[in-house]
Amino acid sequence: MAKGLLIAAFDFSNAHADEFHDWYDLEHVPERQAVPGFGACERWISEDAPNVAVATYDLDTVEVMRSEAYGAIAYDNLSVWSKRVTAMCDRLLRFEGTQLAPGDMAAPQGAGGLLLNTMNIAEEAEEDFNAWYDREHLPALAAVPGTLAARRYRAGPNKAADEEGARRYVAIYHLTTPEVTLSEAWKEAADTPWTARMRPHFCDHIRILTRAYVRADAA
């Protein structure tokens, strides 16, 4: 069965950084790690904006998000600390979806960087978009030296297309380091005639290049 993914991205510029990281490390991630069906729970910090944080959570399936165990700690049952911290942050993205390709790949160990691309696509170009991603773009970037995993996802049908801030598609690339995206091999794989044909059809595009988060007292 296809794996699922949960992503949350925050700009925590208006929060106290120490409290933000303590909340994530000491409460928020451990709560989710205890939910059956959650796999790797990873944190990342933007290379371009040090107050932008991304968290990625592998799921056995996206249906984990509808489980009683997850509902007990999420949605209306968020902790007081969660409500306090998130109220001070600007949420850039919340995505939950099912892995389209390869389908059942889990997050690799030891990644030093993660590239996140998320977008909507013009309806008339969606069939071509999916063919481009599956036949050319994802395989080409997966083959670049330093790419540990390349996976892409689509939001579930319960996600309203017109919901504010919603993105239908996500691709994530686990990398040895963020600098992999600066290599000539990466540029060659990403810059093709088919890619150029698809770009004008991207909507609501967000690209975040990150480095693996390391807790200050563990560095």
matplotlib code that plots the C-alpha trace (Angstrom):
import matplotlib.pyplot as plt

x = [0.0, 1.2, 2.9, 1.6, 3.2, 2.5, 4.4, 4.2, 6.2, 6.3, 7.9, 8.6, 10.0, 7.5, 8.0, 10.8, 13.2, 14.2, 10.5, 9.7, 12.4, 11.7, 8.0, 8.8, 11.5, 10.1, 6.3, 5.1, 7.4, 7.3, 3.5, 3.5, 6.2, 3.9, 1.0, 0.8, 1.5, 4.0, 7.4, 10.4, 9.7, 12.3, 12.9, 14.6, 15.6, 15.6, 18.9, 17.6, 15.5, 16.7, 13.4, 11.6, 11.2, 9.9, 8.8, 8.2, 6.4, 6.4, 3.1, 2.2, -0.8, -2.4, -5.4, -3.2, -4.4, -8.0, -7.0, -8.3, -4.8, -3.9, -7.2, -6.4, -3.4, -4.4, -7.1, -9.4, -7.2, -4.0, -2.2, -2.1, 1.5, 0.8, -1.9, 0.3, 3.3, 1.5, -0.5, 2.8, 3.9, 2.9, 2.0, 3.4, 2.2, 0.3, 0.1, -1.0, -1.0, -0.2, 3.0, 2.6, 6.2, 7.9, 4.9, 6.3, 9.7, 10.5, 12.7, 16.4, 18.7, 21.5, 20.2, 21.9, 19.4, 15.9, 14.4, 10.7, 8.7, 4.9, 2.4, -0.9, -1.1, -3.4, -6.1, -5.4, -1.8, -2.2, -1.9, 1.3, 2.5, 2.2, 3.8, 6.7, 7.3, 7.1, 8.9, 11.6, 11.9, 11.8, 14.0, 16.5, 16.9, 16.9, 20.0, 22.0, 25.0, 24.0, 20.3, 19.3, 15.6, 13.2, 9.5, 6.3, 2.8, -0.7, -3.1, -6.1, -9.6, -10.7, -8.5, -10.6, -8.9, -10.0, -9.0, -6.8, -3.1, -3.8, -1.3, -2.2, 1.3, 4.5, 7.9, 10.6, 14.3, 16.5, 20.1, 23.5, 23.7, 21.7, 24.6, 23.7, 21.2, 24.0, 25.9, 26.1, 24.5, 21.4, 21.2, 21.4, 18.7, 16.4, 16.8, 15.2, 12.8, 10.0, 10.6, 10.6, 7.2, 5.7, 6.8, 4.3, 1.5, 2.7, 0.5, 1.0, 4.6, 6.6, 10.3, 12.2, 15.7, 16.6, 19.4, 18.8, 17.9, 20.3, 19.3, 21.7, 22.5, 23.2, 25.5]
y = [0.0, 3.5, 5.4, 8.7, 12.0, 14.9, 18.1, 21.3, 24.4, 27.5, 30.9, 31.3, 34.8, 36.1, 33.3, 32.8, 30.5, 28.5, 27.9, 27.0, 24.3, 23.1, 22.7, 20.7, 18.6, 17.9, 17.6, 17.9, 15.4, 12.8, 12.9, 12.0, 9.4, 7.6, 7.4, 4.0, 4.4, 7.2, 6.5, 8.9, 12.3, 14.8, 18.5, 20.9, 24.5, 26.7, 27.5, 30.9, 31.9, 30.6, 31.3, 28.9, 25.4, 22.3, 19.0, 15.9, 12.8, 9.5, 7.6, 4.0, 5.4, 8.8, 7.2, 7.4, 11.1, 9.8, 7.4, 7.8, 7.9, 10.9, 12.6, 12.5, 14.8, 16.9, 19.2, 20.3, 18.3, 20.2, 20.8, 24.2, 24.5, 23.7, 26.4, 28.9, 28.4, 28.0, 31.2, 33.1, 31.5, 32.0, 28.6, 28.4, 24.9, 22.0, 19.0, 15.5, 13.1, 9.7, 8.8, 8.6, 7.6, 5.4, 4.5, 2.7, 4.3, 5.4, 8.3, 7.3, 7.7, 10.2, 13.0, 16.4, 18.3, 18.2, 20.0, 20.6, 21.6, 22.0, 23.4, 23.3, 22.7, 24.1, 21.6, 21.5, 20.5, 18.0, 14.9, 16.1, 17.3, 13.8, 12.2, 14.6, 14.0, 10.2, 9.6, 12.3, 14.7, 12.5, 9.7, 12.3, 14.0, 10.7, 9.7, 12.8, 12.0, 13.1, 12.4, 9.8, 9.6, 11.3, 11.0, 12.7, 12.9, 14.1, 15.4, 13.2, 13.9, 15.2, 18.2, 20.9, 22.3, 25.8, 25.7, 28.6, 27.7, 24.1, 22.5, 19.4, 18.1, 17.8, 16.4, 16.0, 15.1, 13.8, 14.9, 14.3, 18.1, 21.0, 21.8, 18.9, 21.2, 23.5, 20.7, 20.6, 17.2, 18.6, 21.6, 19.4, 17.0, 19.9, 22.0, 20.1, 21.1, 19.2, 21.0, 24.4, 23.4, 22.6, 25.6, 28.1, 25.8, 25.8, 27.6, 28.5, 27.2, 27.0, 25.8, 25.4, 24.2, 23.0, 21.6, 18.9, 20.5, 19.8, 20.7, 23.3, 21.3, 18.2, 19.9]
z = [0.0, -0.8, 2.0, 3.3, 4.3, 6.6, 6.2, 8.3, 7.6, 9.8, 9.9, 13.6, 13.4, 15.9, 18.4, 20.9, 19.0, 22.2, 23.0, 19.4, 19.3, 22.8, 21.9, 18.8, 20.3, 23.7, 23.0, 19.4, 17.7, 20.6, 20.6, 17.0, 17.2, 19.7, 17.3, 15.5, 11.8, 12.1, 10.8, 10.4, 12.1, 10.8, 11.2, 8.8, 8.8, 5.6, 4.1, 3.0, 6.0, 9.4, 11.0, 8.6, 9.9, 8.1, 9.7, 7.6, 9.0, 7.1, 7.5, 6.9, 5.0, 4.9, 6.8, 10.0, 10.0, 10.6, 13.4, 16.9, 18.3, 16.1, 16.7, 20.5, 20.1, 17.0, 15.6, 18.5, 20.9, 20.4, 23.7, 25.3, 24.4, 20.8, 20.6, 22.3, 20.0, 16.7, 17.4, 17.3, 14.0, 10.4, 8.9, 5.4, 4.5, 5.9, 3.6, 3.9, 1.0, -0.6, -2.2, -6.0, -6.8, -6.1, -3.9, -0.9, -0.3, 3.3, 4.3, 4.1, 7.1, 7.3, 5.1, 5.6, 3.5, 2.1, -0.9, -0.8, -3.9, -3.6, -6.1, -7.8, -11.5, -14.2, -14.9, -18.6, -18.0, -15.2, -17.3, -18.9, -15.5, -14.0, -17.0, -16.8, -13.1, -13.3, -16.5, -16.5, -13.6, -10.5, -12.0, -13.3, -9.9, -8.1, -10.2, -9.3, -7.0, -3.5, -3.9, -1.3, -2.1, -4.4, -3.7, -4.7, -3.3, -4.0, -1.5, -0.7, -2.0, 1.3, 0.8, -0.9, -4.0, -3.1, 0.6, 1.4, 1.2, -0.1, -2.4, -4.4, -5.2, -3.2, -4.1, -1.5, -2.1, 0.7, 0.0, 1.5, 1.9, 0.5, -1.8, -4.0, -5.7, -6.8, -8.7, -12.4, -12.4, -10.6, -12.9, -16.0, -14.7, -13.8, -16.9, -19.8, -22.6, -21.0, -17.7, -19.5, -21.1, -17.7, -15.6, -16.9, -15.7, -12.0, -9.5, -5.9, -6.1, -2.9, -2.9, 0.3, 0.5, 4.0, 6.1, 8.7, 12.1, 14.9, 18.5, 19.9, 23.0, 20.9, 18.4]

ax = plt.figure().add_subplot(projection="3d")
ax.plot(x, y, z, "-o")
ax.set_aspect("equal")
plt.show()
